[in-house]
Amino acid sequence: MVFLSLSARILLNVEALNMVESVGNFVRHRRAPIAVPTGTGFMLKYVPVISGESIAHSYQELLADAGIKSGIKVCSNCSAGIFIKHSDDPVLEDWAKKAIKEGEEAFERAIIQNCFVEDVGGFMYAGGKPVKRTSRFQVGYMVPALDAITSTAVEAQFHVRYAKTTEAQSIYNVEVGSAVYTLGFNIDVDGIGVLSSSKTELAVTKEERLKRVELAIKSLNTMLSNALFGAKRSRFTPIWKVLNAVAVVSHPIPITAEPPHTKDYIVNTSRKVGSSKELLNKGKVNLNETAWVGYYSSPEEVLPKVEGVEELKDLTQLINQSINNVLKLIS
């Protein structure tokens, strides 16, 4: 299994990227409880967060856009940013209705061939006999880094929509958050363009599969390098910076990057990769594990150099080098 894992620390100031409800003229930011270690144990703290669903939506929008512009098929709903996918009979096109009659494998193959987004992002057909394709990417909540938890805040900002008459003016409040957020994102590269039932049989040509893999990773770069995720960006685009990031490309056993809650997460990732390779490649069963690790660090949060880990100048170069290592393994 070729597997890409990335962890990053992202500074977001004055953001409203994930709002949950409006109560009267008050719009609330999403919050969640997290356990914070203290000298005597753990403390529960409610902090601003950005949900994995929100990030996944933005990523799949970028997948759809990249697929369309590269000549790779994307279904009509995903092209429009509507990710109900092929979930039930009323939303199936004629070709999908025909494929479902031919069986689960034929249906999954047809979906993969006709929709790049559902190839990478998965789908769940619940009509008749269920057919499931697990998402090839994994992402969770963005939460404040534990070592910067005291620098986290949520506050309501007062706004007025002006009109000439007092009766027409609109007063409203929007909660905004500021924090150093953590992000973890994984891509199961081996599963892209491949049938779930066999785990090895391609549903598309080898050439198209390589294109899809490359576009899936480039879309991740587009999202992170340009902060193209979350809601309310038209008037609340945050002041942001990717402070640092680490990427791991592993094969055949997946190794994930460590969560970036402290500044030594890159060192910890390097140690984890080293010890994992040592374990997997010794004993009676040698799994021939290989793994590449690279990282990027910005001037705003300089991290010490890590031996045996490739240092890149910026996030785009880090992801570009990840693409190169992935393509070497699968091509």
N, C-alpha and C positions, 0 to 999 in steps of 0.2 A: 504494500500500500504506500503510494506516494502521498505525503501529507504535509500541508503548509499550515503553520501556526504562527500567529502574530500577536504580540502584546504591546500596548502603547500607553503612555501618559499624555493626556491632552488637557491643556489649560483652556477653560471656557469661562469668559467673563460676561455677565449680563446676558444670559441665554434664557430663552423660553422654548426650548426644543421639544419638550414633552409635557403638554398640558393635559389635565384629566377631566376638568368639568368647569362649567360656569354657574355660579350661584348669584343670581341677580346681575350686578355689574362687576363681579369679582371672578377672575379666571385663575384657577389654582395650578401650580406646578406639581408634577408627579413627585411623590415622596415614597421612601421605603425604609423599613427598619434594618439596620446592619449592626452586627456585633463588633464592637471596637475593643481591642485588647488594652488593658490598663496594667499598672504595677501589681494589682491584687486580683486580677481576673479579667472579666469582660463587662463592658457597659453597652446597653442598647441605646442607639442614637438614630433619630429619624433625619434623613438627609435628602437633598434633591437628587433625583436619578433620571436616567433616560432609558427607556425600556428596549429590550432586544427586538421586540416586534417593530418598534419605530425605526431602528437601525436596519433591520431586515427589509422593511418596506422601501427605504431609500436605496439600499443596495440593489434590490431587484428592479427598481426603476432604472438604475444605471445599467444593469444587465440588459434590460429590454432595449434601451437606447443604443448600447454598443452592438447588440445583435442586429438590430434593424440597419444601422449604418455600415455593418460589415457583411450584409447579405445573408445572415443566418436567420432562419425562420423564428418568428415570435408570434404567438396566437393573438387574436384580436383584443381579448380582455387584458392580457399582460401588456400589450402595446400601449393601451390606454391607461396603464397604471392601476388597473382593477385586478387584484390578485385573488379572486375567488377560484381561479384555476378550473380544472376539469373535475369539479367536485360532485356534480349530480347531473341527471339526465337533461333537465331544462337548459343547461348551459353548454351542452355538447354540440359541436358542429357535425355536419353530415359524415365527415371522414372519421370522427371520433365515435359516432354511433355505430358505424360499420365495424370499427376496430374492436369495440367492446364485445360485439357478438362473436368475435373470433377467439376470445379468451384473454386472460390477464396479461400474458406476455406480449401478445399482439397489441393490446391497448397501451401498455407502457412504452413499447417501441414506437408506436405512432405518436404518442405525446412527446417523447424525447426528440423525435425527428422534426416535429412541427412547432416546438416551443423551447427555445434556449433557456428561458427563465425557469420553466418547470423541470428541465433537465438538471439545472443547478439547485434550484430552490425547492424541488419536490412538489408532490400533490397528494391528495387523498380523495379518491372517488368513492362515494358512499352509496351510490345507487345500485340496486341489485347486489351482486357479489362485490365487496369492497376491493379496491386496488390501491395499494400504497407505495409511493416512492419517497423514501426518506431524503430530506434536504441534504445536499452535498456541502453546505456551509453551516457553521455553528456560530452563534453569537448570543451573548447574554446582556444583562443590564450594564450600562455604564454607571459606576458608582464612584464617589469621591475616594481618592487614595487614602489609606489609613494613616500614612505619615503626614498628611496635609489636612486631616479631618477638622482641625481647629480653624482652618482658613476657608471653611465652607459656609455659605450663607444663602438664605432665601428671603426675599423682601418684595412686597407689593409696590409697584410703581403707579402713580396717579396720572391719568390721561383725560383729556377733554377733546371731543370733536366739536369744533367751534361752528356756530351758526349765528346769523344776525339777530334772531329772536331767542330769548332765554329758553322758551319752551322746546326749541328744536335742538338745543345743545345736549350732548351725550357724555356723561361722566362714567369712566370705567377704570378698573384697577387690574393690572396684570402682574402676577408673581414672576420674578426672574431669579435665577440661581447663578452663583459663581463658585467654581471649584476646580481643583485639578482632578479630572476624571480618569478612570482606568477603563481600558477596552481590551477585550480578548476576542479574537476572530480566528476560526479554523476553516480550512477548505480540504475536504476529502477529494484530492485530485484524481485518484484512481477511479472514483465513481462517476465522474463526468463523462457523459456519452456512453455509459455502460449500463446494461440491463441489471436490475436488482436481483433477479432470479438466478442469474449465472455468476455475477460479479466479475466476469471476464469478457463476455460477449459484447462486442460493440453494437450500438444501435445506429451509429452514423459511421461515415468513412473515417479512416485514421487521420487523414488530412484535416477534416472538419473538427474532429475531436481535439487535435492540437490547437486549432484556432479557438475553440470554446474554452479550453483550459487557459490559454493566454488571455482571452478577454475577461474571464472570471477574475483573474488576479489583477489585471489592469483596471477593472471596475472598482476593485477594493482600493487601489491607489487613487483613482479619481475621487472616490467618496471621502477618503481621509485627508488627502493633500489639499482639498478644496472645501472641507467641512460641509459637504453636501449631504447632510442627514438631519433628521428632525423636522419639527414643524415651526410655524410662525417666523420663517426666515425673511419674509418680505419686509417686516418692520422691526424684527428683533434679531437680526443677524448678529451672532455673538462676536466678541473680540476673542480670537482663538489662536492657539499654537500647539502643534504636536511637539511636545518637549523632548521625547525620546521614544524609541521603539526597538524591539528585538524580534527577529524572525527565525524560525526553525523549519528547514525542509528535511524530512526524514523518510526512510524507506528500509525495510518493508513494514516495520512496526511504528505506529504513530508516536511521536514525542511532542508534547505541547510546551509552549513557552510558559514560564512562570507568571502568575498574576502580578501586575506592576504596582503593588501597594506600597513598596518601599524602593528607594533608589538603587538597592543592590539586586534588583530582580534580574538584571542582565547577567551579573556574576552567578546568581543562583541558577539561571537557565543554563549557562555554560556548564556548571557543575553537574546539573541534572542530566544534560545530554551526555556528558562524559561518563558518568556512572551508569547510565542506561545502556550505552553502547558496550561498556565493559561487561555488564551482566548478560546482555543478549548475545554477545559474541564469544562467550566462554562456556565450558562444560561440554557435555556430550552432544548437545544440540546447538550448533553455531548458526545463528539466524542471519549472519552477514549484514548486520545493521549499519547503515550509513546515515550521517546527519551533517548538515551544514548549518552554521549559526552566523548571523550577521546582525549588526545593530547600528543605530543612528542616535546621536545626541546633539541637542541644540545648545547655543551659548546661554540660554535662559536657565538651563538646568544641566550643567556639565557633569558627566559621569566619568569615573576613572576608566582608563583603557583596560580591556579584558584580554588576557593572553589567549591565543587560539581562536579568537572570534574576530571576524572581518568587520572593520569599521567603515561605514559608508558616509558620504558627505551630507546626504539629506534623505528624507523618507522615500522619495521617488527612486533614488538610486538603490535604496535597500530593497524595495519591492521589485525593481528591475533585475537585481541580482538574484532575488528569489525566483523570478520567472526563469532566468537562465538555468538555475540549478534544477528546477522542476522539469523543464523541457529536456535536459540532459538525461534525466532518469526515465522519462516516458517515451522518448522518441527513438 
